[in-house]
Each structure stands twice: as structure tokens, then as C-alpha cells.
Amino acid sequence: MTRVLVIDDDATALEVIRAVLGGAGLVVFTSASPIGATHTIRAERIDCVVCDLEMPAMRGEAFAKLFRKTRLFDRVKLVLVSAAPESDLLAVEQSGVADAVLHKSQLAARLVPLLRRLMAGSRP
């Protein structure tokens, strides 16, 4: 069963994403901050991280860069999500720091299929 860590400083968004993923049968862990996420990824054998791009403690893009430097997480997929304008998301997507980038308005319809494709080894 796929194990997902969701990181978002917005409690409402965190709960919505948890409900969407949990409703699809995924095992979901949540955190309001990327600080300490590496411990959770290791301890809970996380398969995929869904991380908000805009957070006060550490931007999702900065987390993604640190995440990618940690070779222990090579098998872990990373999806960045945000309510930022599409142009901002396109720039992040083109940087290649994440396996996928998704606008928050599309989470309910696209997140579960996206994660299933990523876990099956396909790019979005």
C-alpha cells in the first residue's frame, strides 16, 4: 500500500488532501512543516511526499532541493502543490526539482491518478 506524507502549513488544505488520499485507500501521514520531514520519511517508509510550495518555515522548492540531495530518498516521489499562479508553477516544474507540480484547484480530480502513475513508474 502506498504511503504518502503530506506537508502543508494550511490546516484546511492538509485535511482536504488527507481526505482525498485516504479515501482512495492510501496511507496518509501529515505535517504542518517540512522541518523534521526526513525523520518521518525514514521512520514511516514513505513512498511519496506531497508538499505545499508556499510555507513560512521553508518554501517547498527549497525543501525539494534538499530532498533531492539526500540519496536515501531516491525512490521517494515528490509532488509540489500550490495555489500560486500557473506561470509560477510552470517555472517550478521546469526546474525539475519535483516529480510533478499540481495546482491546488486540481487536487481533488488529479492528485490520486497522478500519484498512482508516479508509483507505477510513469512520469505525469
C-alpha positions in Angstrom: 0.0 0.0 0.0 1.3 3.4 -1.0 2.4 5.6 2.0 2.2 9.4 1.5 3.5 12.2 3.6 1.5 15.5 3.1 3.2 18.7 4.1 1.2 21.9 4.2 1.0 24.8 6.7 -2.7 25.4 5.9 -4.7 23.1 8.2 -7.7 23.1 5.9 -5.7 22.1 2.9 -3.9 19.5 4.9 -7.2 17.9 5.9 -8.6 18.1 2.4 -5.6 16.4 0.8 -5.6 13.8 3.6 -9.2 13.0 3.0 -8.8 12.7 -0.8 -5.8 10.4 -0.5 -7.2 8.4 2.4 -10.5 8.0 0.5 -8.5 6.4 -2.3 -7.0 3.8 0.1 -3.6 5.4 0.5 -1.9 5.5 3.9 -1.5 9.2 4.8 0.8 11.0 7.2 0.6 14.7 7.7 2.9 17.6 8.8 2.4 21.3 9.0 6.1 21.9 8.3 8.8 20.4 6.2 11.1 20.6 9.2 11.5 17.1 10.5 10.1 15.5 7.4 13.2 13.4 6.7 12.6 11.6 10.0 9.0 10.8 9.1 10.0 9.7 5.6 12.5 7.2 7.0 10.5 6.1 10.1 7.3 5.5 8.2 8.8 4.2 4.9 7.1 6.9 2.9 6.7 6.3 -0.9 5.6 9.8 -1.9 5.7 13.3 -0.5 3.1 15.9 -1.4 4.4 19.3 -0.3 3.0 22.8 -0.5 5.1 25.2 -2.4 4.4 28.3 -0.2 5.1 27.8 3.5 6.6 30.2 6.1 9.2 27.9 7.6 10.7 26.7 4.3 9.5 27.1 0.8 8.5 23.8 -0.9 11.1 24.4 -3.6 13.9 24.7 -1.0 12.7 21.5 0.7 12.6 19.8 -2.7 16.2 20.8 -3.4 17.4 19.5 -0.1 15.2 16.4 -0.5 16.8 15.6 -3.9 20.3 15.9 -2.4 19.5 13.1 0.1 20.3 9.9 -1.9 18.4 7.8 0.7 15.2 9.3 -0.8 15.9 8.5 -4.5 13.0 6.1 -4.6 10.6 8.6 -2.9 8.4 10.6 -5.3 7.9 14.3 -4.7 4.8 16.3 -5.8 4.7 20.1 -5.1 1.3 21.7 -4.9 0.3 25.4 -4.7 -2.4 27.9 -5.3 0.1 30.2 -6.9 -0.4 31.4 -10.5 0.1 28.8 -13.2 3.1 30.7 -14.5 4.9 30.3 -11.1 4.1 26.6 -11.1 5.4 26.2 -14.7 8.7 27.7 -13.6 9.0 25.3 -10.7 8.0 22.3 -12.9 10.6 23.3 -15.5 13.3 23.4 -12.8 12.9 19.7 -12.4 13.1 19.7 -8.5 9.9 17.6 -8.2 8.4 14.6 -10.0 5.3 16.7 -10.6 3.7 20.1 -9.8 0.0 20.5 -9.4 -2.3 23.5 -8.8 -4.4 23.1 -5.6 -7.6 23.7 -7.6 -6.9 20.4 -9.3 -6.1 18.2 -6.3 -9.5 16.5 -5.9 -9.6 15.4 -9.6 -5.9 14.8 -10.4 -3.8 14.0 -7.3 -4.7 10.4 -6.8 -4.3 9.4 -10.5 -1.0 11.4 -10.6 0.3 9.5 -7.6 -0.7 6.2 -9.0 1.1 6.9 -12.3 4.2 8.1 -10.4 4.2 5.0 -8.2 3.8 2.8 -11.3 7.0 4.4 -12.7 5.4 6.7 -15.2 6.0 10.5 -15.4 2.9 12.7 -15.3 
